[in-house]
Each structure stands twice: as C-alpha cells, then as structure tokens.
Amino acid sequence: MSENNREQFRPDDHPNEHFLLTSIVGSYPKPKWLNRVSDLADDPDSKFTEEQLHEAHDDACRVIVDEHERTGLDTVSDGEMRRNEMVEFFADRIDGYEFNGPVKVWGHNYFDKPSVADDVEYAESWLVDEFEFTQAAASKPVKVPITGPYTLASWSFNEAYDDDAELSYALADLVNEEIEALVDAGARYIQIDEPALATTPDDHAIVGECLDRIVAGVPDEVRIGLHVCYGDYSRIYPELLEYPIDEFDVELCNGDYEQIDVFADPEFTTDLALGVVDVHTTEVESVEEIKENIREGFKVVPPENLTVSPDCGVKLLPREVARRKIENMVTATREIETELDAGEIDLGPEVSAD
C-alpha cells in the first residue's frame, strides 16, 4: 500500500503544517424518527412503503453527513443509516446466505444469525449506491466501512464449506469485487471491520490471507484500514505488520491505554488509527483529556502516521453525546497540531516528527 495516500485527505484550508487525520470508525446514532420509520416499514398493517423508507434513509444520510462536517472531521460517513446490523446487512445481499430466525446471543439479546447454505456469490453491488449518495451529500471525503470476510464467516452458520477458513477466503474474493466497484465509483478510503479477530486472535493468519485477497488489484491511492475491536492485541502483534493495510485501527481508550506498549516493540511500521474517546460511556471527554490520549499515540508512531478517531462505532451513545465527543476530538487534534508546529510537544527519542 502507499505511504503517502493520507495526504489526499488534508483539507485545502487546513490551518496547520502538521496534519493528523481525523475520522469516524463507522456507525453513528440514528435519528429517533428513523427508528420509528423503520418500525412502520416492518409493520404489515402500516401503509408505509419501501419508497418512503428509502426517502427517510436519504434524509437521515444528509443529516448525519452534515453533522459530521460541522464537527470538523476530515473524512465523513453516513453513519451507516441504511444498515441494520453489521453481518445481517451484508448477508442479506450475498447469494448463498439464508436466514432462519433469530438466535439468542447474550442475556435477552437476539441476533438474526444467517446461515451459509450454498456457495457464496457476488450478484450486485452492496454499497455503491450508498457511497454515491453519501459522496454527493458531502463536501469532504467519504470513508466506507465494510464488514470483513472473517467476521462474516465466523458470525454465521457454515453449512456449505469444509471450514470457516475456506468460507472466509471465498467471502474475501467477493469483498475484493465490491471494493473494485467502490473504487470505480470514486471511493478512496475503505475500512475493513474484523471484530471477530478480537475474540479468536489465533486466526490472524486467516485474516492476513483474506486481506491479501481483498486488496488484490486495488490502486495504491486507495487507503485501506483495518479495525479490530478491543481484545488482547499482543496475540496478533507483530504479525499484523505483515497485513497489506495502510492503517490499523485500535480500541484502546476504554482500557486506559494499558496495551499501548504492545505496539512499541518491534517498531510499528503502518499508520496507527488510535481511539481517543470511549464509546462505552456517556461522559464527554474534555479537550484536554483527549489531547492526553492523542499523545499516547506518539509513543508508537510519529504525528504524520497517526489517525485520530473514536474507539469504535458510536451508535449506542445518545446522538448529542456522540456529536460532542467527536467535536471535542477534532478540537483537541487541531490544538495538538498547533503545538507540534510550535515545537511544544516533546516526542522523545523514539518518535520524531518530519
């Protein structure tokens, strides 16, 4: 992957010489009225139509893109307004999957866990329409999150392939087709979400092979990130340095950065996307607190290799809380850049700024 593809996301009017890319991981709280609309669309006694639901999704996308841009984020998304759940959404669009009803996963929570009943095949694009609409609504670059093949395989019943590795590789080839379609549509920032790797880190080699298949033929100017939710990162490091990605996105804020030293030895050679606000608490971190969190990243990479983001998707937070967290995150990032420009931050002997 390219060493310089982050510069394309620097705004023309960026106020500082240093540039720490700010981004959102993926999901964002949906407007309450959209949840109500979705309930009406699912109600057989309602007169609400699919066309009206589509219009509501469009409206929600516009609202969230505008909200992201007003926080000052360098890259935005639609907050996954059209998606219901990260596996179900894609399984519903991949030939070979079928649904047989919800499965109890924990407590009183149920997940509509799909089954792979036949060979998976790519019939039509999953995300191009979503991306094109978001891109048209945005004035800033759009980031596209995609659930990774390892998670799609692990969180499904496999009834068609010899093992989950074989299913993962087949799905990776489909993700590659989707990314090619997204790139043709103009996408330049794509994030692969592999939360399942956090719970089964011994399968890191399977994820590596999936990523090799995913990025095959993808131009260097397309930025590829990998997000893995909180887990024991020492079980996949330094192996992840072999992954063909531009940045590795980690959830460390909610663990008070106890694992940050995991990435210090051996040298971290890809970009680090560091979570600096906790998505599991409604407490809004102050700008000063977030600045301290950003400085944790300098223990691993220099400023030009650091991306600043929330720990994970923020969809479970109240919307106003999510907005304020991101707004403070962007403000903190710009202040850190100003301090770097002025030489006020000691990066130490191991990390130096260009």
C-alpha beads as a LAMMPS data file, in Angstrom:
LAMMPS data file: protein, C-alpha beads

354 atoms
353 bonds

1 atom types
1 bond types

-500.0 500.0 xlo xhi
-500.0 500.0 ylo yhi
-500.0 500.0 zlo zhi

Masses

1 110.0

Atoms # bond

1 1 1 0.000 0.000 0.000
2 1 1 1.089 3.616 -0.476
3 1 1 2.981 5.567 2.204
4 1 1 1.512 8.898 1.119
5 1 1 -2.177 8.286 0.473
6 1 1 -3.267 10.091 3.655
7 1 1 -2.277 13.493 2.244
8 1 1 -5.205 13.422 -0.189
9 1 1 -7.490 13.909 2.824
10 1 1 -5.772 17.089 4.038
11 1 1 -8.258 19.947 3.560
12 1 1 -7.158 22.746 1.253
13 1 1 -7.714 25.235 4.076
14 1 1 -6.021 23.138 6.782
15 1 1 -4.680 25.649 9.316
16 1 1 -1.566 23.797 10.452
17 1 1 1.620 22.418 8.925
18 1 1 1.143 19.141 10.779
19 1 1 -1.845 17.033 9.769
20 1 1 -3.352 14.348 11.977
21 1 1 -6.173 12.754 10.015
22 1 1 -9.480 12.727 11.923
23 1 1 -12.078 10.131 11.087
24 1 1 -15.043 8.207 12.432
25 1 1 -14.963 4.421 12.730
26 1 1 -18.359 3.707 11.228
27 1 1 -21.722 3.630 12.955
28 1 1 -23.430 6.715 14.386
29 1 1 -26.676 7.120 16.375
30 1 1 -29.710 7.155 14.124
31 1 1 -32.260 9.960 14.458
32 1 1 -35.160 8.753 16.606
33 1 1 -37.590 9.375 13.781
34 1 1 -35.650 6.982 11.526
35 1 1 -36.069 4.175 14.052
36 1 1 -39.805 4.917 14.129
37 1 1 -39.944 4.901 10.342
38 1 1 -38.172 1.522 10.233
39 1 1 -40.742 0.091 12.654
40 1 1 -43.561 1.352 10.426
41 1 1 -41.934 -0.173 7.348
42 1 1 -41.793 -3.560 9.114
43 1 1 -45.417 -3.365 10.259
44 1 1 -47.664 -5.274 7.807
45 1 1 -50.641 -3.194 8.964
46 1 1 -48.897 0.081 8.177
47 1 1 -49.359 1.911 4.901
48 1 1 -45.724 2.991 4.986
49 1 1 -43.992 1.984 1.744
50 1 1 -40.476 0.900 0.832
51 1 1 -40.192 4.045 -1.273
52 1 1 -40.947 6.176 1.769
53 1 1 -38.394 4.217 3.814
54 1 1 -35.799 4.860 1.107
55 1 1 -36.596 8.578 1.241
56 1 1 -36.216 8.532 5.031
57 1 1 -32.801 6.857 4.709
58 1 1 -31.749 9.552 2.236
59 1 1 -32.862 12.285 4.622
60 1 1 -31.042 10.680 7.558
61 1 1 -27.888 10.361 5.479
62 1 1 -27.967 14.072 4.657
63 1 1 -28.493 14.960 8.322
64 1 1 -25.614 12.837 9.610
65 1 1 -23.175 13.862 6.880
66 1 1 -23.916 17.496 7.721
67 1 1 -23.459 16.748 11.425
68 1 1 -20.091 15.116 10.764
69 1 1 -18.924 18.026 8.652
70 1 1 -19.963 20.571 11.274
71 1 1 -17.783 18.769 13.861
72 1 1 -14.794 19.437 11.595
73 1 1 -13.959 15.810 10.746
74 1 1 -11.546 15.414 7.811
75 1 1 -13.412 12.367 6.485
76 1 1 -17.090 11.617 6.989
77 1 1 -19.646 8.856 6.534
78 1 1 -23.413 8.476 6.603
79 1 1 -23.142 6.767 9.985
80 1 1 -24.474 3.533 8.448
81 1 1 -28.019 4.943 8.382
82 1 1 -29.163 2.291 5.893
83 1 1 -27.683 -0.644 7.775
84 1 1 -29.391 -2.689 10.445
85 1 1 -26.591 -4.918 11.738
86 1 1 -23.023 -5.394 10.519
87 1 1 -23.344 -9.060 9.451
88 1 1 -27.031 -9.250 8.627
89 1 1 -26.839 -6.264 6.250
90 1 1 -24.215 -7.923 4.055
91 1 1 -25.532 -11.488 4.349
92 1 1 -28.858 -10.249 3.010
93 1 1 -27.031 -9.100 -0.133
94 1 1 -24.784 -12.117 -0.753
95 1 1 -26.094 -15.096 -2.713
96 1 1 -25.643 -18.294 -0.718
97 1 1 -26.821 -16.876 2.604
98 1 1 -30.227 -17.509 4.135
99 1 1 -31.967 -16.553 7.370
100 1 1 -33.805 -18.958 9.649
101 1 1 -34.786 -16.732 12.553
102 1 1 -33.086 -15.005 15.488
103 1 1 -30.590 -16.705 17.789
104 1 1 -30.115 -15.788 21.452
105 1 1 -26.591 -14.454 21.898
106 1 1 -26.423 -12.993 25.427
107 1 1 -28.895 -12.086 28.134
108 1 1 -32.160 -11.243 26.419
109 1 1 -30.489 -10.104 23.196
110 1 1 -31.114 -11.850 19.904
111 1 1 -29.154 -11.793 16.664
112 1 1 -30.597 -12.791 13.287
113 1 1 -27.648 -15.100 12.645
114 1 1 -27.535 -16.146 8.997
115 1 1 -26.572 -19.490 7.511
116 1 1 -24.338 -20.117 4.521
117 1 1 -26.378 -22.789 2.758
118 1 1 -24.661 -22.701 -0.644
119 1 1 -21.592 -21.298 -2.376
120 1 1 -21.397 -17.545 -1.811
121 1 1 -21.559 -15.434 -4.960
122 1 1 -21.409 -11.759 -5.869
123 1 1 -24.572 -10.765 -7.709
124 1 1 -24.712 -6.969 -7.466
125 1 1 -23.031 -4.196 -5.529
126 1 1 -23.723 -3.937 -1.815
127 1 1 -22.583 -0.378 -1.140
128 1 1 -22.030 1.618 -4.334
129 1 1 -25.458 3.294 -4.256
130 1 1 -24.941 4.138 -0.571
131 1 1 -21.486 5.567 -1.269
132 1 1 -22.540 7.597 -4.286
133 1 1 -25.413 9.193 -2.390
134 1 1 -23.175 9.993 0.588
135 1 1 -20.451 11.387 -1.645
136 1 1 -22.991 13.661 -3.365
137 1 1 -24.238 14.873 0.032
138 1 1 -20.748 15.538 1.398
139 1 1 -18.193 18.245 0.738
140 1 1 -15.459 16.168 2.419
141 1 1 -14.000 12.752 1.552
142 1 1 -16.186 9.778 2.469
143 1 1 -14.963 6.744 4.385
144 1 1 -16.623 3.401 3.606
145 1 1 -16.732 0.693 6.317
146 1 1 -17.208 -2.925 5.215
147 1 1 -17.645 -5.932 7.487
148 1 1 -14.678 -8.182 6.813
149 1 1 -14.908 -11.735 5.461
150 1 1 -13.521 -13.374 8.581
151 1 1 -16.276 -11.829 10.720
152 1 1 -18.929 -12.572 8.072
153 1 1 -17.846 -16.223 8.207
154 1 1 -17.341 -16.505 11.968
155 1 1 -20.682 -14.976 12.873
156 1 1 -22.655 -17.201 10.503
157 1 1 -23.623 -20.881 10.457
158 1 1 -21.380 -22.559 7.881
159 1 1 -23.343 -25.309 6.134
160 1 1 -21.621 -25.218 2.737
161 1 1 -17.843 -25.096 3.172
162 1 1 -15.371 -27.522 4.742
163 1 1 -14.337 -24.978 7.377
164 1 1 -14.612 -21.291 8.227
165 1 1 -11.236 -20.536 6.666
166 1 1 -12.438 -21.747 3.256
167 1 1 -15.623 -19.699 3.670
168 1 1 -13.597 -16.645 4.723
169 1 1 -11.437 -16.837 1.593
170 1 1 -14.477 -17.161 -0.648
171 1 1 -16.034 -14.115 1.013
172 1 1 -12.751 -12.196 0.722
173 1 1 -12.894 -12.611 -3.050
174 1 1 -16.390 -11.086 -3.002
175 1 1 -15.228 -8.168 -0.830
176 1 1 -12.491 -7.573 -3.407
177 1 1 -15.143 -7.317 -6.135
178 1 1 -17.119 -4.847 -4.043
179 1 1 -14.058 -2.707 -3.375
180 1 1 -13.272 -2.642 -7.097
181 1 1 -16.818 -1.368 -7.719
182 1 1 -16.450 1.241 -4.967
183 1 1 -13.110 2.415 -6.349
184 1 1 -14.648 2.751 -9.806
185 1 1 -17.345 4.913 -8.172
186 1 1 -14.672 7.148 -6.609
187 1 1 -14.091 5.694 -3.125
188 1 1 -10.599 6.351 -1.751
189 1 1 -10.902 5.392 1.943
190 1 1 -12.161 1.928 2.880
191 1 1 -12.170 0.322 6.312
192 1 1 -12.404 -3.427 6.839
193 1 1 -14.098 -4.292 10.147
194 1 1 -12.966 -7.546 11.748
195 1 1 -14.330 -7.589 15.315
196 1 1 -14.279 -11.394 15.327
197 1 1 -10.468 -11.325 15.312
198 1 1 -10.549 -9.797 18.798
199 1 1 -12.130 -12.967 20.187
200 1 1 -10.158 -15.521 18.112
201 1 1 -6.724 -13.923 17.639
202 1 1 -5.038 -17.240 16.818
203 1 1 -6.684 -16.969 13.398
204 1 1 -4.614 -13.902 12.475
205 1 1 -3.060 -15.791 9.536
206 1 1 -6.525 -16.436 8.080
207 1 1 -7.295 -12.715 8.298
208 1 1 -3.950 -11.970 6.632
209 1 1 -4.771 -14.229 3.694
210 1 1 -8.208 -12.610 3.449
211 1 1 -6.645 -9.160 3.308
212 1 1 -4.240 -10.265 0.568
213 1 1 -7.255 -11.304 -1.489
214 1 1 -9.219 -8.165 -0.601
215 1 1 -6.571 -5.694 -1.782
216 1 1 -5.542 -7.570 -4.927
217 1 1 -5.586 -5.070 -7.773
218 1 1 -6.637 -2.141 -5.557
219 1 1 -4.732 1.039 -6.542
220 1 1 -2.177 2.419 -4.087
221 1 1 -4.045 5.714 -3.729
222 1 1 -6.957 3.880 -2.081
223 1 1 -6.480 3.930 1.683
224 1 1 -7.238 0.589 3.348
225 1 1 -7.777 0.465 7.102
226 1 1 -8.405 -2.477 9.396
227 1 1 -10.460 -2.024 12.563
228 1 1 -10.302 -4.646 15.305
229 1 1 -12.302 -4.103 18.478
230 1 1 -10.861 -4.367 21.973
231 1 1 -9.027 -7.583 22.762
232 1 1 -5.566 -8.909 23.644
233 1 1 -3.620 -7.221 20.857
234 1 1 -0.377 -8.925 21.937
235 1 1 -1.758 -12.110 20.381
236 1 1 -1.810 -10.539 16.892
237 1 1 1.252 -8.293 17.183
238 1 1 3.702 -8.084 15.443
239 1 1 2.035 -10.455 12.952
240 1 1 -0.380 -7.725 11.840
241 1 1 2.546 -5.740 10.453
242 1 1 2.516 -8.204 7.563
243 1 1 -1.038 -7.219 6.637
244 1 1 -1.381 -5.261 3.360
245 1 1 -3.074 -2.268 5.002
246 1 1 -2.384 1.446 5.368
247 1 1 -3.592 1.789 8.949
248 1 1 -4.536 -0.384 11.886
249 1 1 -7.435 0.954 13.955
250 1 1 -7.377 0.042 17.656
251 1 1 -9.749 0.430 20.600
252 1 1 -7.503 1.434 23.498
253 1 1 -9.205 4.374 25.194
254 1 1 -11.626 2.273 27.226
255 1 1 -8.651 0.298 28.565
256 1 1 -6.764 3.452 29.586
257 1 1 -4.055 2.635 27.036
258 1 1 -2.730 -0.252 29.102
259 1 1 -1.838 -2.040 25.847
260 1 1 -0.186 0.873 24.029
261 1 1 3.286 -0.551 24.717
262 1 1 2.329 -3.724 22.832
263 1 1 2.829 -1.778 19.597
264 1 1 6.152 -0.196 20.577
265 1 1 8.363 -3.250 20.061
266 1 1 9.042 -4.166 17.354
267 1 1 8.632 -0.855 15.545
268 1 1 5.105 -0.142 14.312
269 1 1 5.503 0.221 10.562
270 1 1 1.987 1.046 9.417
271 1 1 -0.212 4.018 10.320
272 1 1 -1.967 3.850 13.678
273 1 1 -5.633 4.859 13.935
274 1 1 -5.994 5.499 17.652
275 1 1 -9.285 5.593 19.525
276 1 1 -9.207 8.664 21.770
277 1 1 -12.804 8.790 23.060
278 1 1 -14.566 5.945 24.861
279 1 1 -17.736 4.795 23.098
280 1 1 -18.934 2.837 26.142
281 1 1 -19.582 5.825 28.401
282 1 1 -21.822 8.855 28.029
283 1 1 -19.280 11.053 29.793
284 1 1 -17.957 13.530 27.229
285 1 1 -14.184 13.738 27.450
286 1 1 -12.756 17.246 27.698
287 1 1 -10.463 18.628 25.025
288 1 1 -7.530 18.393 27.454
289 1 1 -8.288 14.736 28.240
290 1 1 -8.413 13.905 24.554
291 1 1 -5.135 15.713 23.926
292 1 1 -3.502 13.474 26.519
293 1 1 -4.971 10.451 24.753
294 1 1 -3.625 11.621 21.384
295 1 1 -0.152 11.923 22.918
296 1 1 -0.349 8.212 23.780
297 1 1 -0.197 7.551 20.047
298 1 1 3.164 9.327 19.804
299 1 1 4.624 6.504 21.884
300 1 1 4.127 4.303 18.813
301 1 1 4.177 6.434 15.651
302 1 1 5.198 9.955 14.637
303 1 1 2.431 12.516 14.057
304 1 1 2.427 12.019 10.285
305 1 1 1.416 8.371 10.829
306 1 1 -1.330 8.948 13.379
307 1 1 -5.064 8.936 12.632
308 1 1 -7.410 10.142 15.373
309 1 1 -10.816 8.516 15.813
310 1 1 -13.302 7.238 18.396
311 1 1 -12.589 3.832 19.919
312 1 1 -15.265 2.158 17.797
313 1 1 -18.659 2.875 16.279
314 1 1 -20.697 5.299 18.398
315 1 1 -24.222 4.133 17.517
316 1 1 -25.132 3.108 21.080
317 1 1 -24.475 6.573 22.502
318 1 1 -27.099 9.319 22.676
319 1 1 -26.686 11.325 19.491
320 1 1 -25.863 14.597 21.233
321 1 1 -23.201 12.832 23.316
322 1 1 -21.668 11.288 20.197
323 1 1 -21.592 14.667 18.457
324 1 1 -19.936 16.421 21.407
325 1 1 -17.316 13.684 21.778
326 1 1 -16.353 13.969 18.117
327 1 1 -16.417 17.759 18.197
328 1 1 -14.022 17.765 21.174
329 1 1 -11.895 15.143 19.436
330 1 1 -11.424 17.354 16.388
331 1 1 -10.709 20.441 18.505
332 1 1 -8.109 18.512 20.509
333 1 1 -6.470 17.248 17.324
334 1 1 -6.155 20.728 15.821
335 1 1 -4.676 22.040 19.092
336 1 1 -2.139 19.200 19.144
337 1 1 -1.154 20.102 15.559
338 1 1 -0.645 23.735 16.567
339 1 1 1.555 22.669 19.472
340 1 1 3.551 20.384 17.162
341 1 1 4.067 23.244 14.726
342 1 1 5.379 25.379 17.589
343 1 1 7.711 22.624 18.807
344 1 1 5.909 22.477 22.149
345 1 1 5.496 18.681 22.256
346 1 1 8.454 16.505 23.171
347 1 1 8.083 13.392 21.048
348 1 1 11.002 11.672 22.748
349 1 1 13.974 9.877 21.221
350 1 1 11.999 7.051 19.615
351 1 1 9.405 9.105 17.728
352 1 1 10.166 12.233 15.737
353 1 1 8.088 14.492 13.504
354 1 1 9.012 15.220 9.914

Bonds

1 1 1 2
2 1 2 3
3 1 3 4
4 1 4 5
5 1 5 6
6 1 6 7
7 1 7 8
8 1 8 9
9 1 9 10
10 1 10 11
11 1 11 12
12 1 12 13
13 1 13 14
14 1 14 15
15 1 15 16
16 1 16 17
17 1 17 18
18 1 18 19
19 1 19 20
20 1 20 21
21 1 21 22
22 1 22 23
23 1 23 24
24 1 24 25
25 1 25 26
26 1 26 27
27 1 27 28
28 1 28 29
29 1 29 30
30 1 30 31
31 1 31 32
32 1 32 33
33 1 33 34
34 1 34 35
35 1 35 36
36 1 36 37
37 1 37 38
38 1 38 39
39 1 39 40
40 1 40 41
41 1 41 42
42 1 42 43
43 1 43 44
44 1 44 45
45 1 45 46
46 1 46 47
47 1 47 48
48 1 48 49
49 1 49 50
50 1 50 51
51 1 51 52
52 1 52 53
53 1 53 54
54 1 54 55
55 1 55 56
56 1 56 57
57 1 57 58
58 1 58 59
59 1 59 60
60 1 60 61
61 1 61 62
62 1 62 63
63 1 63 64
64 1 64 65
65 1 65 66
66 1 66 67
67 1 67 68
68 1 68 69
69 1 69 70
70 1 70 71
71 1 71 72
72 1 72 73
73 1 73 74
74 1 74 75
75 1 75 76
76 1 76 77
77 1 77 78
78 1 78 79
79 1 79 80
80 1 80 81
81 1 81 82
82 1 82 83
83 1 83 84
84 1 84 85
85 1 85 86
86 1 86 87
87 1 87 88
88 1 88 89
89 1 89 90
90 1 90 91
91 1 91 92
92 1 92 93
93 1 93 94
94 1 94 95
95 1 95 96
96 1 96 97
97 1 97 98
98 1 98 99
99 1 99 100
100 1 100 101
101 1 101 102
102 1 102 103
103 1 103 104
104 1 104 105
105 1 105 106
106 1 106 107
107 1 107 108
108 1 108 109
109 1 109 110
110 1 110 111
111 1 111 112
112 1 112 113
113 1 113 114
114 1 114 115
115 1 115 116
116 1 116 117
117 1 117 118
118 1 118 119
119 1 119 120
120 1 120 121
121 1 121 122
122 1 122 123
123 1 123 124
124 1 124 125
125 1 125 126
126 1 126 127
127 1 127 128
128 1 128 129
129 1 129 130
130 1 130 131
131 1 131 132
132 1 132 133
133 1 133 134
134 1 134 135
135 1 135 136
136 1 136 137
137 1 137 138
138 1 138 139
139 1 139 140
140 1 140 141
141 1 141 142
142 1 142 143
143 1 143 144
144 1 144 145
145 1 145 146
146 1 146 147
147 1 147 148
148 1 148 149
149 1 149 150
150 1 150 151
151 1 151 152
152 1 152 153
153 1 153 154
154 1 154 155
155 1 155 156
156 1 156 157
157 1 157 158
158 1 158 159
159 1 159 160
160 1 160 161
161 1 161 162
162 1 162 163
163 1 163 164
164 1 164 165
165 1 165 166
166 1 166 167
167 1 167 168
168 1 168 169
169 1 169 170
170 1 170 171
171 1 171 172
172 1 172 173
173 1 173 174
174 1 174 175
175 1 175 176
176 1 176 177
177 1 177 178
178 1 178 179
179 1 179 180
180 1 180 181
181 1 181 182
182 1 182 183
183 1 183 184
184 1 184 185
185 1 185 186
186 1 186 187
187 1 187 188
188 1 188 189
189 1 189 190
190 1 190 191
191 1 191 192
192 1 192 193
193 1 193 194
194 1 194 195
195 1 195 196
196 1 196 197
197 1 197 198
198 1 198 199
199 1 199 200
200 1 200 201
201 1 201 202
202 1 202 203
203 1 203 204
204 1 204 205
205 1 205 206
206 1 206 207
207 1 207 208
208 1 208 209
209 1 209 210
210 1 210 211
211 1 211 212
212 1 212 213
213 1 213 214
214 1 214 215
215 1 215 216
216 1 216 217
217 1 217 218
218 1 218 219
219 1 219 220
220 1 220 221
221 1 221 222
222 1 222 223
223 1 223 224
224 1 224 225
225 1 225 226
226 1 226 227
227 1 227 228
228 1 228 229
229 1 229 230
230 1 230 231
231 1 231 232
232 1 232 233
233 1 233 234
234 1 234 235
235 1 235 236
236 1 236 237
237 1 237 238
238 1 238 239
239 1 239 240
240 1 240 241
241 1 241 242
242 1 242 243
243 1 243 244
244 1 244 245
245 1 245 246
246 1 246 247
247 1 247 248
248 1 248 249
249 1 249 250
250 1 250 251
251 1 251 252
252 1 252 253
253 1 253 254
254 1 254 255
255 1 255 256
256 1 256 257
257 1 257 258
258 1 258 259
259 1 259 260
260 1 260 261
261 1 261 262
262 1 262 263
263 1 263 264
264 1 264 265
265 1 265 266
266 1 266 267
267 1 267 268
268 1 268 269
269 1 269 270
270 1 270 271
271 1 271 272
272 1 272 273
273 1 273 274
274 1 274 275
275 1 275 276
276 1 276 277
277 1 277 278
278 1 278 279
279 1 279 280
280 1 280 281
281 1 281 282
282 1 282 283
283 1 283 284
284 1 284 285
285 1 285 286
286 1 286 287
287 1 287 288
288 1 288 289
289 1 289 290
290 1 290 291
291 1 291 292
292 1 292 293
293 1 293 294
294 1 294 295
295 1 295 296
296 1 296 297
297 1 297 298
298 1 298 299
299 1 299 300
300 1 300 301
301 1 301 302
302 1 302 303
303 1 303 304
304 1 304 305
305 1 305 306
306 1 306 307
307 1 307 308
308 1 308 309
309 1 309 310
310 1 310 311
311 1 311 312
312 1 312 313
313 1 313 314
314 1 314 315
315 1 315 316
316 1 316 317
317 1 317 318
318 1 318 319
319 1 319 320
320 1 320 321
321 1 321 322
322 1 322 323
323 1 323 324
324 1 324 325
325 1 325 326
326 1 326 327
327 1 327 328
328 1 328 329
329 1 329 330
330 1 330 331
331 1 331 332
332 1 332 333
333 1 333 334
334 1 334 335
335 1 335 336
336 1 336 337
337 1 337 338
338 1 338 339
339 1 339 340
340 1 340 341
341 1 341 342
342 1 342 343
343 1 343 344
344 1 344 345
345 1 345 346
346 1 346 347
347 1 347 348
348 1 348 349
349 1 349 350
350 1 350 351
351 1 351 352
352 1 352 353
353 1 353 354
